[in-house]
Structure formats: structure tokens, C-alpha cells
């Protein structure tokens, strides 16, 4: 007897299981990066690889991840959400198996690239499914809850990876990741219905695809909202990319003390997402975003004051970064919903391009800006403030030049 998938109405009335499923999907990306980081020394010893060669396992993955983000949404708009997710998870499982049995560093590069091609599907299409099913206040709450779960992944993944390395070897990390993705694939097959109606599908013909990309890229609303999200993210990403200098060189933390930064950042993002969900329906989405920017502004000023007038202290200097992520966690789910509302028939493509823009900016910031500003606490603080001000300015331009915003816009 064939398995019956839940209906859209059933998911709207009882969204809890779907929220957990979509949260698991969007966590694939962070787990693919952070879970194997504790295994670096073991992989290096196993293959006799240089640190530079080992670093390529991450760089190659990130390159494939960023480029493929441009396509996940277009494929999902053309073929439907469900088949693209199932196919991507299946390929990801094969790639993870390849990583687990790789016998040289070059083979590991290949299968890490395959993982990167598929890992972004959860983030791009998972968030799009939210907008397919939910509207108004319900969409705000669901997106905030998924953001909450997503924010926890960077803290859980390296801990789980470290435990697996301790129990076995570096290969145990990929075997564990394989078990997780097979379980997730089974879960999606049994519980995730198609949410895009056949009549709403878009063509993958090169001419149609080019027109769709132009439609999104040349809309000023897209760049205002997408850059708002990217700049807000970059404001605390400079501390992630500059963590070795920030924590070890400037604050005197040991190489094993990175939790001093990452746990508060995860906690802050989770608190912000929780507040966004609690406030949905009580105040307007634009008021929630305004409160988020107020929080980010206070955090940035507090950070500058600490750096100018007080000696370095790990607890105090991490605190404003955590406060910044509280504001960012309040802003992100609401701004993203406004962005999807601009393109009701091209949500997947819009989600793809937003993700590509955000991660591309993060890569540029990591490669070129962070090396220039991570030499002192003060320059890092100015960097945070600059990104907060730039993101806030774009949001204000959007508000001034577009129609009034409310939950019905979603």
C-alpha cells in the first residue's frame, strides 16, 4: 500500500512536524562544515597531507556550495520542491559515503565538492517551502522558529564531530553524517509533500531562465533587501572569520577556547529568532525589524566604547557581539519574507540569489577585509558598526521608497 503524504491544509493546521523537518534540512550546510573541523589533525595524519591541501577540502566545498546556490531555486521552481530535495539528499548521501571511504586527499576533494553541490538545497528550498504554505503572521512565526533551530547547528556540529573522532577516527564523522542524511532522506520521502502547484512551474529553457534571472536581479527591491541581509550577516561574520586573531591574539584565549565566541553568538541568534516569533502578530514586521536594528546599534556603540575606554576582557568584548546577533536574529526572518513576497512566482530563484549574494559577500569579507581589520579590537568594532549602519540605511531606503509594510505583505 502506497504511503500517503500530508496535505497542505494538514501542515498549516499542525506545523510542528514540518518545522522540525525544514529545520533539519537547513542544518545540512552548517553540519557539513563544522562537524568535520575537529577531524582536521586526524585527516592530515592519515593522508600525510599538508595543511594547505587539507584546507582545500573546505575551500572546494564552499566554492561548490556558493555556485550551486544559484541553481537550487531555479530547479525547484521548474521541477517542484520535493523532487529536487530528494535528489539532492540522495546525491549528498553518495558524496558522504565517498568521503568516508576516500583513500587519498584528492578523492576527498572530489566528494567534498559533491557535498557542496547539494548541501545548500535545504537552506534555499526549505525557506521557500515556508512561503509556499504559510502566510502573514504564521509565516513570520514559522520562519523565526526555523531560524532558531538553524542558529543552533554551528554549536552542535563541532561537538558531535569531536565525539565521533574520539570514538573512532576521522572517518566516523562522515559515517555519522551519512546516517543523518539517510534518515533525513527517509523522513522527507515520507513526510514532505509537493508545495508548488504544477501551473506555477517555471521553464528551464535558457531563454526563460535568463529572463527570470534578469527579473530578479534588476529589481531594486531585491538588491535592497538581499544586501540588507548580507550586510547584517557580515557584521558578525568578521568575528567568525577573524576568530583566531580576535580570541587568541587580542583576548588571550587558548586555541581550545573558541566556545567563548561561538556559544554566545549562537545563543544571541537563537534569542533574536525567538523574540521575532513571540512578537509576530503583536507588532508589525517592520517594527520588529526596527527593534532589531536598535539592538544592533546599541551593541555597536557599546562595542566601540569598550574598545576605546576599557582594557581587553574576553567576557566583556564578546558581549556586544552576542547582542548584535540578537538584533540580527530578529531582523533576518522578517526581511527574508519581504524579499520572497516581491517574487511570488520566483521564490526559489530569489532565495537562491539571496543566498549566493550573502555567502559571496562573506567570502570577500573573509578574504580581503578581515586581514585588514583583525589586528585590533577597535578596528573590528568599527567594522561591525559600518555593516550595521549600511544594512540599516538600505532598510530605511526600502521603507521610504516602497509601499507601507505589514503582515499582509507576506
DRENDO-1510 file (C-alpha; in Angstrom, 1 decimal, always signed):
<recs>
REC; n; res; u; v; w
REC; 1; UNK; +0.0; +0.0; +0.0 .
REC; 2; UNK; +1.4; +3.4; -1.0 .
REC; 3; UNK; +2.3; +5.9; +1.6 .
REC; 4; UNK; +0.0; +9.0; +1.9 .
REC; 5; UNK; +1.8; +12.3; +2.2 .
REC; 6; UNK; +0.3; +15.0; +4.5 .
REC; 7; UNK; -1.8; +17.7; +2.8 .
REC; 8; UNK; -1.0; +21.4; +2.8 .
REC; 9; UNK; -4.1; +22.0; +4.9 .
REC; 10; UNK; -2.9; +19.5; +7.5 .
REC; 11; UNK; +0.6; +21.1; +7.6 .
REC; 12; UNK; -1.0; +24.5; +8.1 .
REC; 13; UNK; -3.1; +23.3; +11.0 .
REC; 14; UNK; -0.3; +21.3; +12.6 .
REC; 15; UNK; +3.0; +22.9; +11.5 .
REC; 16; UNK; +5.2; +21.4; +14.3 .
REC; 17; UNK; +6.5; +18.3; +12.4 .
REC; 18; UNK; +7.1; +20.4; +9.2 .
REC; 19; UNK; +9.1; +23.0; +11.2 .
REC; 20; UNK; +11.4; +20.3; +12.6 .
REC; 21; UNK; +11.8; +18.7; +9.1 .
REC; 22; UNK; +12.7; +22.1; +7.5 .
REC; 23; UNK; +15.0; +23.0; +10.3 .
REC; 24; UNK; +16.8; +19.7; +9.8 .
REC; 25; UNK; +17.1; +20.5; +6.1 .
REC; 26; UNK; +18.6; +23.9; +6.6 .
REC; 27; UNK; +21.1; +22.5; +9.1 .
REC; 28; UNK; +22.8; +20.3; +6.5 .
REC; 29; UNK; +25.1; +23.2; +5.4 .
REC; 30; UNK; +26.4; +24.1; +8.9 .
REC; 31; UNK; +26.9; +20.4; +9.8 .
REC; 32; UNK; +28.8; +19.8; +6.5 .
REC; 33; UNK; +31.3; +22.4; +7.5 .
REC; 34; UNK; +31.5; +22.4; +11.3 .
REC; 35; UNK; +31.1; +18.7; +12.0 .
REC; 36; UNK; +34.4; +17.6; +10.4 .
REC; 37; UNK; +36.6; +20.5; +11.6 .
REC; 38; UNK; +37.7; +18.6; +14.8 .
REC; 39; UNK; +38.9; +15.8; +12.4 .
REC; 40; UNK; +41.5; +18.0; +10.6 .
REC; 41; UNK; +44.5; +16.7; +12.5 .
REC; 42; UNK; +43.4; +13.1; +12.1 .
REC; 43; UNK; +42.8; +13.6; +8.3 .
REC; 44; UNK; +46.2; +15.3; +7.9 .
REC; 45; UNK; +48.0; +12.4; +9.7 .
REC; 46; UNK; +46.0; +9.8; +7.8 .
REC; 47; UNK; +46.8; +11.1; +4.3 .
REC; 48; UNK; +50.1; +12.8; +5.1 .
REC; 49; UNK; +48.6; +15.9; +3.5 .
REC; 50; UNK; +49.9; +19.4; +4.0 .
REC; 51; UNK; +47.8; +21.9; +6.0 .
REC; 52; UNK; +47.2; +23.8; +2.7 .
REC; 53; UNK; +45.9; +20.7; +1.0 .
REC; 54; UNK; +43.6; +19.9; +3.9 .
REC; 55; UNK; +42.3; +23.5; +3.8 .
REC; 56; UNK; +41.2; +22.9; +0.3 .
REC; 57; UNK; +38.7; +20.3; +1.5 .
REC; 58; UNK; +36.8; +23.3; +3.0 .
REC; 59; UNK; +37.5; +25.8; +0.2 .
REC; 60; UNK; +36.4; +23.4; -2.6 .
REC; 61; UNK; +33.2; +22.6; -0.6 .
REC; 62; UNK; +32.4; +26.3; -0.1 .
REC; 63; UNK; +33.0; +27.2; -3.8 .
REC; 64; UNK; +30.7; +24.4; -4.9 .
REC; 65; UNK; +28.1; +25.4; -2.3 .
REC; 66; UNK; +28.0; +29.1; -3.4 .
REC; 67; UNK; +27.9; +28.4; -7.1 .
REC; 68; UNK; +25.1; +25.8; -6.8 .
REC; 69; UNK; +23.0; +28.1; -4.7 .
REC; 70; UNK; +22.3; +29.9; -7.9 .
REC; 71; UNK; +20.6; +26.8; -9.3 .
REC; 72; UNK; +18.7; +25.1; -6.5 .
REC; 73; UNK; +15.9; +27.6; -6.6 .
REC; 74; UNK; +15.5; +27.6; -10.4 .
REC; 75; UNK; +15.4; +23.9; -10.4 .
REC; 76; UNK; +12.8; +23.8; -7.6 .
REC; 77; UNK; +10.7; +26.5; -9.5 .
REC; 78; UNK; +10.7; +24.2; -12.6 .
REC; 79; UNK; +10.5; +20.7; -11.2 .
REC; 80; UNK; +8.9; +21.2; -7.9 .
REC; 81; UNK; +10.3; +21.4; -4.4 .
REC; 82; UNK; +10.0; +17.7; -3.4 .
REC; 83; UNK; +12.0; +16.0; -6.3 .
REC; 84; UNK; +14.9; +18.5; -6.1 .
REC; 85; UNK; +15.2; +18.0; -2.3 .
REC; 86; UNK; +15.0; +14.2; -2.6 .
REC; 87; UNK; +17.5; +14.0; -5.5 .
REC; 88; UNK; +19.9; +16.4; -3.7 .
REC; 89; UNK; +19.8; +14.4; -0.5 .
REC; 90; UNK; +20.4; +11.2; -2.4 .
REC; 91; UNK; +23.5; +12.6; -4.2 .
REC; 92; UNK; +24.7; +14.1; -0.9 .
REC; 93; UNK; +24.5; +10.7; +0.7 .
REC; 94; UNK; +26.6; +9.2; -2.1 .
REC; 95; UNK; +29.1; +12.0; -1.7 .
REC; 96; UNK; +29.3; +11.5; +2.1 .
REC; 97; UNK; +29.9; +7.8; +1.6 .
REC; 98; UNK; +32.7; +8.7; -0.8 .
REC; 99; UNK; +34.2; +11.0; +1.9 .
REC; 100; UNK; +34.1; +8.2; +4.4 .
REC; 101; UNK; +35.9; +5.7; +2.2 .
REC; 102; UNK; +38.3; +8.1; +0.5 .
REC; 103; UNK; +41.9; +6.8; +0.4 .
REC; 104; UNK; +43.7; +10.0; -0.6 .
REC; 105; UNK; +43.3; +13.7; -0.3 .
REC; 106; UNK; +42.4; +14.2; -3.9 .
REC; 107; UNK; +39.4; +11.8; -3.6 .
REC; 108; UNK; +38.3; +13.7; -0.5 .
REC; 109; UNK; +38.4; +16.9; -2.5 .
REC; 110; UNK; +36.1; +15.4; -5.2 .
REC; 111; UNK; +33.5; +14.1; -2.8 .
REC; 112; UNK; +33.6; +17.3; -0.7 .
REC; 113; UNK; +32.8; +19.2; -3.9 .
REC; 114; UNK; +29.8; +16.8; -4.5 .
REC; 115; UNK; +28.6; +17.6; -0.9 .
REC; 116; UNK; +28.9; +21.3; -1.6 .
REC; 117; UNK; +26.8; +21.0; -4.7 .
REC; 118; UNK; +23.9; +19.5; -2.7 .
REC; 119; UNK; +24.2; +21.0; +0.8 .
REC; 120; UNK; +22.6; +24.3; +0.1 .
REC; 121; UNK; +19.3; +22.7; -1.0 .
REC; 122; UNK; +17.9; +22.8; +2.5 .
REC; 123; UNK; +18.6; +26.4; +3.1 .
REC; 124; UNK; +17.3; +27.6; -0.3 .
REC; 125; UNK; +14.3; +25.4; -0.8 .
REC; 126; UNK; +13.4; +24.9; +2.8 .
REC; 127; UNK; +12.8; +28.6; +3.3 .
REC; 128; UNK; +10.9; +28.7; +0.1 .
REC; 129; UNK; +8.5; +26.0; +1.2 .
REC; 130; UNK; +7.6; +28.1; +4.3 .
REC; 131; UNK; +6.4; +30.8; +2.0 .
REC; 132; UNK; +4.5; +28.3; -0.2 .
REC; 133; UNK; +2.5; +27.0; +2.7 .
REC; 134; UNK; +2.2; +29.8; +5.3 .
REC; 135; UNK; +1.2; +33.5; +5.0 .
REC; 136; UNK; +1.1; +36.5; +7.2 .
REC; 137; UNK; +1.8; +36.0; +10.9 .
REC; 138; UNK; +2.0; +32.3; +10.6 .
REC; 139; UNK; +4.9; +32.7; +8.1 .
REC; 140; UNK; +6.7; +35.0; +10.5 .
REC; 141; UNK; +6.4; +32.5; +13.3 .
REC; 142; UNK; +7.5; +29.5; +11.3 .
REC; 143; UNK; +10.4; +31.3; +9.7 .
REC; 144; UNK; +11.6; +32.5; +13.1 .
REC; 145; UNK; +11.4; +29.0; +14.6 .
REC; 146; UNK; +13.4; +27.6; +11.7 .
REC; 147; UNK; +16.0; +30.4; +12.2 .
REC; 148; UNK; +16.2; +29.4; +15.8 .
REC; 149; UNK; +17.0; +25.8; +15.0 .
REC; 150; UNK; +19.4; +26.8; +12.3 .
REC; 151; UNK; +21.3; +29.0; +14.7 .
REC; 152; UNK; +22.0; +26.1; +17.0 .
REC; 153; UNK; +23.7; +24.0; +14.3 .
REC; 154; UNK; +27.1; +25.7; +14.5 .
REC; 155; UNK; +27.4; +24.9; +18.2 .
REC; 156; UNK; +26.2; +21.3; +18.0 .
REC; 157; UNK; +28.1; +20.2; +14.9 .
REC; 158; UNK; +31.7; +20.5; +16.1 .
REC; 159; UNK; +30.8; +18.9; +19.5 .
REC; 160; UNK; +29.3; +16.0; +17.7 .
REC; 161; UNK; +32.2; +15.8; +15.3 .
REC; 162; UNK; +34.7; +15.8; +18.2 .
REC; 163; UNK; +32.8; +13.0; +20.0 .
REC; 164; UNK; +32.8; +10.9; +16.8 .
REC; 165; UNK; +36.5; +11.4; +16.2 .
REC; 166; UNK; +37.1; +10.4; +19.8 .
REC; 167; UNK; +35.1; +7.2; +19.4 .
REC; 168; UNK; +36.7; +6.1; +16.1 .
REC; 169; UNK; +38.6; +8.1; +13.6 .
REC; 170; UNK; +38.0; +11.0; +11.2 .
REC; 171; UNK; +36.0; +8.6; +9.0 .
REC; 172; UNK; +33.5; +8.2; +11.8 .
REC; 173; UNK; +32.5; +11.8; +11.3 .
REC; 174; UNK; +31.4; +11.1; +7.7 .
REC; 175; UNK; +29.8; +7.8; +8.6 .
REC; 176; UNK; +27.8; +9.7; +11.2 .
REC; 177; UNK; +26.9; +12.3; +8.7 .
REC; 178; UNK; +25.8; +9.6; +6.3 .
REC; 179; UNK; +23.5; +8.1; +8.8 .
REC; 180; UNK; +21.9; +11.5; +9.5 .
REC; 181; UNK; +21.3; +12.3; +5.8 .
REC; 182; UNK; +19.8; +8.8; +5.1 .
REC; 183; UNK; +17.4; +9.3; +8.0 .
REC; 184; UNK; +16.6; +12.8; +6.7 .
REC; 185; UNK; +16.0; +11.5; +3.2 .
REC; 186; UNK; +13.7; +8.9; +4.5 .
REC; 187; UNK; +11.9; +11.5; +6.6 .
REC; 188; UNK; +11.4; +13.8; +3.6 .
REC; 189; UNK; +10.2; +10.9; +1.4 .
REC; 190; UNK; +7.5; +10.0; +4.0 .
REC; 191; UNK; +6.5; +13.5; +5.2 .
REC; 192; UNK; +7.3; +16.2; +2.7 .
REC; 193; UNK; +4.6; +16.9; +0.1 .
REC; 194; UNK; +5.0; +18.9; -3.0 .
REC; 195; UNK; +4.1; +22.6; -2.3 .
REC; 196; UNK; +4.4; +24.1; -5.7 .
REC; 197; UNK; +1.3; +23.7; -7.9 .
REC; 198; UNK; +2.0; +22.4; -11.5 .
REC; 199; UNK; +0.5; +25.5; -13.0 .
REC; 200; UNK; +3.0; +27.7; -11.1 .
REC; 201; UNK; +6.1; +25.9; -12.5 .
REC; 202; UNK; +8.7; +27.9; -14.4 .
REC; 203; UNK; +10.5; +26.8; -17.6 .
REC; 204; UNK; +14.2; +25.8; -17.6 .
REC; 205; UNK; +14.6; +26.8; -21.2 .
REC; 206; UNK; +17.7; +29.0; -21.4 .
REC; 207; UNK; +15.7; +32.0; -22.7 .
REC; 208; UNK; +13.1; +31.8; -20.0 .
REC; 209; UNK; +15.7; +31.1; -17.3 .
REC; 210; UNK; +17.7; +34.2; -18.4 .
REC; 211; UNK; +14.5; +36.3; -18.3 .
REC; 212; UNK; +13.7; +35.1; -14.8 .
REC; 213; UNK; +17.2; +35.8; -13.5 .
REC; 214; UNK; +17.0; +39.3; -15.0 .
REC; 215; UNK; +13.6; +39.8; -13.5 .
REC; 216; UNK; +15.0; +39.2; -10.0 .
REC; 217; UNK; +18.4; +40.8; -10.4 .
REC; 218; UNK; +17.2; +44.0; -11.9 .
REC; 219; UNK; +14.5; +44.7; -9.3 .
REC; 220; UNK; +15.7; +47.3; -6.9 .
REC; 221; UNK; +13.7; +45.7; -4.1 .
REC; 222; UNK; +15.8; +42.5; -4.5 .
REC; 223; UNK; +19.1; +44.3; -4.0 .
REC; 224; UNK; +17.9; +46.5; -1.2 .
REC; 225; UNK; +16.5; +43.5; +0.8 .
REC; 226; UNK; +19.2; +41.0; -0.2 .
REC; 227; UNK; +22.0; +43.4; +0.6 .
REC; 228; UNK; +20.4; +44.3; +3.9 .
REC; 229; UNK; +20.5; +40.6; +5.0 .
REC; 230; UNK; +24.1; +40.2; +3.6 .
REC; 231; UNK; +25.4; +43.3; +5.4 .
REC; 232; UNK; +23.8; +42.3; +8.7 .
REC; 233; UNK; +25.4; +38.9; +8.4 .
REC; 234; UNK; +28.8; +40.3; +7.6 .
REC; 235; UNK; +28.7; +42.5; +10.7 .
REC; 236; UNK; +29.2; +39.5; +12.9 .
REC; 237; UNK; +30.9; +37.2; +10.3 .
REC; 238; UNK; +34.0; +39.4; +10.6 .
REC; 239; UNK; +34.3; +38.0; +14.1 .
REC; 240; UNK; +33.9; +34.4; +12.9 .
REC; 241; UNK; +36.4; +34.8; +10.1 .
REC; 242; UNK; +38.7; +36.7; +12.4 .
REC; 243; UNK; +38.2; +34.4; +15.4 .
REC; 244; UNK; +41.9; +33.3; +15.7 .
REC; 245; UNK; +43.1; +36.9; +15.9 .
REC; 246; UNK; +40.2; +38.1; +18.0 .
REC; 247; UNK; +40.2; +35.4; +20.6 .
REC; 248; UNK; +43.8; +34.1; +20.7 .
REC; 249; UNK; +45.9; +37.2; +19.8 .
REC; 250; UNK; +43.8; +40.0; +21.2 .
REC; 251; UNK; +41.9; +38.4; +24.1 .
REC; 252; UNK; +44.5; +35.8; +25.1 .
REC; 253; UNK; +42.1; +32.8; +24.8 .
REC; 254; UNK; +43.7; +29.4; +24.1 .
REC; 255; UNK; +43.2; +27.5; +20.9 .
REC; 256; UNK; +40.7; +25.3; +22.7 .
REC; 257; UNK; +38.6; +28.3; +23.9 .
REC; 258; UNK; +36.7; +29.2; +20.7 .
REC; 259; UNK; +33.4; +28.4; +22.6 .
REC; 260; UNK; +33.9; +31.8; +24.2 .
REC; 261; UNK; +32.8; +33.4; +21.0 .
REC; 262; UNK; +30.7; +30.8; +19.2 .
REC; 263; UNK; +28.4; +29.8; +22.1 .
REC; 264; UNK; +27.3; +33.4; +22.8 .
REC; 265; UNK; +26.8; +34.1; +19.1 .
REC; 266; UNK; +24.6; +31.0; +18.8 .
REC; 267; UNK; +22.7; +32.0; +21.9 .
REC; 268; UNK; +22.2; +35.5; +20.7 .
REC; 269; UNK; +20.9; +34.4; +17.3 .
REC; 270; UNK; +18.5; +31.9; +18.9 .
REC; 271; UNK; +17.2; +34.6; +21.3 .
REC; 272; UNK; +16.6; +37.0; +18.4 .
REC; 273; UNK; +14.7; +34.4; +16.4 .
REC; 274; UNK; +12.7; +33.5; +19.5 .
REC; 275; UNK; +11.8; +37.2; +20.1 .
REC; 276; UNK; +10.8; +37.6; +16.4 .
REC; 277; UNK; +8.4; +34.7; +16.7 .
REC; 278; UNK; +7.0; +35.9; +20.0 .
REC; 279; UNK; +6.4; +39.4; +18.7 .
REC; 280; UNK; +4.8; +38.2; +15.4 .
REC; 281; UNK; +1.1; +39.3; +15.5 .
REC; 282; UNK; +1.7; +41.7; +18.4 .
REC; 283; UNK; +3.6; +44.3; +16.5 .
REC; 284; UNK; +4.1; +44.8; +12.8 .
REC; 285; UNK; +7.1; +43.1; +11.0 .
REC; 286; UNK; +8.7; +46.5; +10.3 .
REC; 287; UNK; +8.5; +47.3; +14.0 .
REC; 288; UNK; +10.3; +44.0; +14.8 .
REC; 289; UNK; +13.0; +44.9; +12.2 .
REC; 290; UNK; +13.3; +48.4; +13.8 .
REC; 291; UNK; +13.8; +46.8; +17.2 .
REC; 292; UNK; +16.4; +44.5; +15.7 .
REC; 293; UNK; +18.3; +47.5; +14.3 .
REC; 294; UNK; +18.0; +49.3; +17.6 .
REC; 295; UNK; +19.6; +46.3; +19.3 .
REC; 296; UNK; +22.4; +46.1; +16.7 .
REC; 297; UNK; +23.0; +49.9; +17.1 .
REC; 298; UNK; +23.3; +49.7; +20.8 .
REC; 299; UNK; +25.6; +46.7; +20.5 .
REC; 300; UNK; +27.9; +48.5; +18.0 .
REC; 301; UNK; +28.1; +51.6; +20.2 .
REC; 302; UNK; +28.7; +49.5; +23.3 .
REC; 303; UNK; +31.5; +47.7; +21.4 .
REC; 304; UNK; +33.2; +50.9; +20.4 .
REC; 305; UNK; +33.0; +52.3; +24.0 .
REC; 306; UNK; +34.6; +49.1; +25.4 .
REC; 307; UNK; +37.4; +49.2; +22.9 .
REC; 308; UNK; +38.1; +52.9; +23.4 .
REC; 309; UNK; +38.0; +53.2; +27.2 .
REC; 310; UNK; +38.5; +49.8; +28.8 .
REC; 311; UNK; +41.2; +47.1; +28.7 .
REC; 312; UNK; +40.6; +43.9; +26.8 .
REC; 313; UNK; +38.5; +41.3; +28.6 .
REC; 314; UNK; +37.1; +38.2; +26.9 .
REC; 315; UNK; +33.7; +38.2; +28.6 .
REC; 316; UNK; +33.0; +41.9; +28.0 .
REC; 317; UNK; +34.4; +42.1; +24.5 .
REC; 318; UNK; +32.3; +39.1; +23.4 .
REC; 319; UNK; +29.1; +40.5; +24.9 .
REC; 320; UNK; +28.4; +43.2; +22.3 .
REC; 321; UNK; +28.9; +40.6; +19.5 .
REC; 322; UNK; +26.2; +38.5; +21.2 .
REC; 323; UNK; +23.9; +41.5; +21.4 .
REC; 324; UNK; +24.4; +42.2; +17.8 .
REC; 325; UNK; +23.4; +38.7; +16.8 .
REC; 326; UNK; +20.2; +39.1; +18.9 .
REC; 327; UNK; +19.2; +42.0; +16.6 .
REC; 328; UNK; +20.3; +40.2; +13.5 .
REC; 329; UNK; +18.2; +37.2; +14.6 .
REC; 330; UNK; +15.1; +39.4; +14.9 .
REC; 331; UNK; +15.7; +41.0; +11.5 .
REC; 332; UNK; +16.6; +38.1; +9.2 .
REC; 333; UNK; +13.4; +36.1; +9.1 .
REC; 334; UNK; +11.2; +39.1; +8.5 .
REC; 335; UNK; +13.3; +40.8; +5.9 .
REC; 336; UNK; +13.6; +37.5; +4.1 .
REC; 337; UNK; +9.8; +37.1; +4.0 .
REC; 338; UNK; +9.5; +40.6; +2.5 .
REC; 339; UNK; +12.1; +39.6; -0.2 .
REC; 340; UNK; +10.1; +36.5; -1.1 .
REC; 341; UNK; +6.9; +38.5; -1.3 .
REC; 342; UNK; +8.4; +40.6; -4.1 .
REC; 343; UNK; +8.6; +37.5; -6.3 .
REC; 344; UNK; +5.6; +35.3; -5.7 .
REC; 345; UNK; +6.2; +33.2; -8.8 .
REC; 346; UNK; +10.0; +33.0; -8.5 .
REC; 347; UNK; +10.5; +32.4; -4.8 .
REC; 348; UNK; +13.0; +29.6; -5.3 .
REC; 349; UNK; +15.2; +31.7; -7.7 .
REC; 350; UNK; +15.0; +34.7; -5.4 .
REC; 351; UNK; +16.0; +32.6; -2.4 .
REC; 352; UNK; +19.0; +31.2; -4.4 .
REC; 353; UNK; +20.2; +34.6; -5.4 .
REC; 354; UNK; +19.9; +36.0; -1.9 .
REC; 355; UNK; +21.9; +33.1; -0.5 .
REC; 356; UNK; +24.6; +33.4; -3.2 .
REC; 357; UNK; +24.9; +37.2; -2.6 .
REC; 358; UNK; +25.2; +36.7; +1.2 .
REC; 359; UNK; +27.8; +33.9; +1.0 .
REC; 360; UNK; +29.7; +35.7; -1.7 .
REC; 361; UNK; +30.0; +38.8; +0.4 .
REC; 362; UNK; +31.0; +36.7; +3.4 .
REC; 363; UNK; +33.8; +35.1; +1.3 .
REC; 364; UNK; +35.0; +38.5; +0.1 .
REC; 365; UNK; +34.9; +39.9; +3.6 .
REC; 366; UNK; +36.9; +36.9; +4.9 .
REC; 367; UNK; +39.5; +37.1; +2.1 .
REC; 368; UNK; +40.1; +40.8; +1.9 .
REC; 369; UNK; +38.6; +42.8; +4.8 .
REC; 370; UNK; +39.2; +40.7; +7.8 .
REC; 371; UNK; +43.0; +40.6; +7.3 .
REC; 372; UNK; +43.0; +44.4; +7.3 .
REC; 373; UNK; +40.9; +44.9; +10.5 .
REC; 374; UNK; +41.6; +41.9; +12.8 .
REC; 375; UNK; +44.8; +43.4; +14.2 .
REC; 376; UNK; +42.9; +45.4; +16.9 .
REC; 377; UNK; +39.6; +45.2; +18.8 .
REC; 378; UNK; +38.9; +48.8; +17.8 .
REC; 379; UNK; +39.1; +48.2; +14.0 .
REC; 380; UNK; +36.9; +45.1; +14.4 .
REC; 381; UNK; +34.3; +47.2; +16.3 .
REC; 382; UNK; +34.3; +49.9; +13.6 .
REC; 383; UNK; +33.8; +47.1; +11.0 .
REC; 384; UNK; +30.7; +45.8; +12.9 .
REC; 385; UNK; +29.3; +49.3; +13.2 .
REC; 386; UNK; +29.9; +50.0; +9.5 .
REC; 387; UNK; +28.0; +46.9; +8.4 .
REC; 388; UNK; +25.1; +47.7; +10.8 .
REC; 389; UNK; +24.8; +51.3; +9.6 .
REC; 390; UNK; +25.0; +50.2; +5.9 .
REC; 391; UNK; +22.3; +47.5; +6.4 .
REC; 392; UNK; +20.1; +49.9; +8.4 .
REC; 393; UNK; +20.5; +52.5; +5.7 .
REC; 394; UNK; +19.3; +50.1; +2.9 .
REC; 395; UNK; +16.4; +49.1; +5.0 .
REC; 396; UNK; +15.4; +52.7; +5.5 .
REC; 397; UNK; +15.7; +53.3; +1.8 .
REC; 398; UNK; +13.4; +50.4; +1.2 .
REC; 399; UNK; +10.8; +51.7; +3.6 .
REC; 400; UNK; +10.9; +55.2; +2.2 .
REC; 401; UNK; +10.6; +54.1; -1.5 .
REC; 402; UNK; +8.1; +51.2; -1.1 .
REC; 403; UNK; +4.5; +50.9; +0.0 .
REC; 404; UNK; +3.8; +50.6; +3.7 .
REC; 405; UNK; +4.7; +47.2; +5.1 .
REC; 406; UNK; +2.6; +44.8; +7.2 .
REC; 407; UNK; +2.0; +41.2; +7.7 .
REC; 408; UNK; -0.4; +41.0; +4.8 .
REC; 409; UNK; +2.6; +41.7; +2.5 .
REC; 410; UNK; +3.7; +38.2; +3.3 .
</recs>
